[in-house]
């Protein structure tokens, strides 16, 4: 019984880490943040990062 609880706890931690990793690197928020960090401008209507002249 104790081994089963440990297995469930380890799987829960692994799934939690994987979900956090996915959110940080594959979410829209991450794409917007990366765009802005690189000096771009996020076009919310098109869902795209615009680089270059911002006239």
Beta strands, then each sheet from edge to edge (+ up, - down):
strand 1: 41-43
strand 2: 48-50
sheet 1: 1+ 2-
end
